[in-house]
Amino acid sequence: MSMMMMMMNGTYIIVIGEVLLPFELDGRYVQTSALVTADIEKVMLGFDWLKQYKFFWDFRRSRLYADGQKLVLLSQKPSLVCRRV
């Protein structure tokens, strides 16, 4: 994949490549295709990905389920990085 521009949530980002990742979520392993960009620091899981691997995200309770099992979610403190001046 060559470098290209994509629109994400109304903002254009530069995609520099695509990788196949061995993704682990609470002991469950999934080979996942991911786009690479310098514009986004964290992993973003799309609705299509959640649906494909039969994950269910209960946003009201901040819980993620796989095959009916509640997964452990870890949070990080936000970084103090300013990307715009």
HUTA-V103805 format. One line per field, one symbol per residue. phi: phi as a letter, one per 20 degrees, with the letter a starting at -180 (. if undefined). psi: psi as a letter, one per 30 degrees, with the letter a starting at -180 (. if undefined). Layout:
phi: ???
psi: ???
//
This chain:
phi: .efbececlncfceeerccddeedclnddbfcecedbeecedfdeegffgfgelecdeffdlcccclmefeedddcfffeddecc
psi: klklklkjhgkklkkfakljkjkkjhfkkkkkkkkklffkflkkkleeeeeeghkkjjeeghkkkkhfkklkkkllkklikjfk.
//
